[in-house]
Amino acid sequence: MPAAEQGASPGEPAPVAIPITWELDLHTFQPKDLPALIPAYLEACLAHNLHEVRIIHGKGTGTLRQTVHAILQRSPQVAATRVGDESTGSWGATLVTLHRTQK
């Protein structure tokens, strides 16, 4: 199917399907994509019955971590966040607990 039929504008790459796991590594994404990417990822996690996830933003200067935390603070899907520990990426990752939906 041509890219235009998949929702991409001519000259832009087609969207790439991301496997939904408990972990999202942001190293392959542009910062401008995060405000749409993170909420969509959290929705997909809930649809897959995942309520504990890890978002890897890296250590760097902390700018990306601050952006991720700001997005998570605004998200109605998020029940709690915490910085990773030694086994989950330390301050280069954020662990997110999502609200369980009522059935």
Helices and strands as residue ranges (DSSP letters): G 3-6, E 23-25, G 26-28, G 31-33, H 34-47, E 52-56, H 63-74, E 78-83, G 90-92, E 93-98
